[in-house]
């Protein structure tokens, strides 16, 4: 649970913007965070990750991690 709708929107916005940073650790961190909140706001997380995947050429390992995060399958 992320608290208020405003807090949820802020967290989602920060994680989405972090995905635009072309540094692997930043992207992995954002995906990790999205994976942890996927159960709280699945539609938003799927939309953000799907957009990220469609706009970026990524290696197979990062794509696989993004797909796991999309489903909340993050350890």
C-alpha positions as CSV (number, residue, x, y, z in Angstrom):
1,X,0.0,0.0,0.0
2,X,1.4,3.4,-1.0
3,X,-0.9,5.6,1.2
4,X,-2.8,8.3,-0.5
5,X,-3.6,8.6,-4.2
6,X,-1.3,11.6,-4.3
7,X,1.6,9.6,-2.8
8,X,0.9,6.7,-5.2
9,X,1.0,9.0,-8.2
10,X,4.2,10.6,-7.0
11,X,6.0,7.3,-6.5
12,X,4.8,6.1,-9.9
13,X,5.9,9.3,-11.6
14,X,9.4,9.2,-10.0
15,X,9.9,5.5,-11.0
16,X,8.7,6.2,-14.5
17,X,11.0,9.2,-14.9
18,X,13.9,7.1,-13.5
19,X,13.4,4.6,-16.3
20,X,14.3,7.4,-18.8
21,X,17.8,7.7,-17.3
22,X,20.1,5.7,-19.6
23,X,22.0,4.0,-16.8
24,X,21.4,0.4,-16.1
25,X,21.4,0.6,-12.3
26,X,18.8,3.4,-12.4
27,X,16.6,1.4,-14.7
28,X,17.0,-1.8,-12.7
29,X,16.2,0.2,-9.5
30,X,13.1,1.7,-11.0
31,X,11.9,-1.7,-12.3
32,X,12.6,-3.2,-8.9
33,X,10.5,-0.5,-7.2
34,X,7.7,-1.0,-9.8
35,X,7.8,-4.7,-9.1
36,X,7.2,-4.2,-5.4
37,X,4.1,-2.0,-6.0
38,X,2.7,-4.0,-8.9
39,X,0.1,-5.7,-6.7
40,X,-1.0,-2.3,-5.3
41,X,-1.5,-0.6,-8.7
42,X,-1.2,-3.3,-11.4
43,X,-2.7,-1.2,-14.3
44,X,-0.3,1.7,-13.7
45,X,2.8,-0.6,-13.4
46,X,1.9,-2.5,-16.5
47,X,1.4,0.7,-18.5
48,X,4.7,2.2,-17.3
49,X,6.7,-1.0,-18.0
50,X,5.0,-1.6,-21.4
51,X,5.8,1.9,-22.5
52,X,9.4,1.5,-21.3
53,X,9.8,-1.7,-23.3
54,X,8.2,-0.3,-26.4
55,X,10.4,2.8,-26.4
56,X,13.8,1.3,-25.7
57,X,16.1,-1.2,-27.2
58,X,17.2,-3.4,-24.3
59,X,19.2,-6.5,-23.8
60,X,17.4,-9.8,-23.1
61,X,18.3,-9.8,-19.4
62,X,16.8,-6.4,-18.8
63,X,13.7,-7.3,-20.8
64,X,13.2,-10.4,-18.7
65,X,13.6,-8.4,-15.5
66,X,11.1,-5.8,-16.7
67,X,8.6,-8.6,-17.5
68,X,9.0,-10.0,-14.0
69,X,8.6,-6.6,-12.4
70,X,5.5,-6.1,-14.5
71,X,3.9,-9.1,-12.8
72,X,5.2,-8.2,-9.3
73,X,7.6,-11.1,-9.4
74,X,10.5,-9.3,-7.8
75,X,12.6,-10.8,-4.9
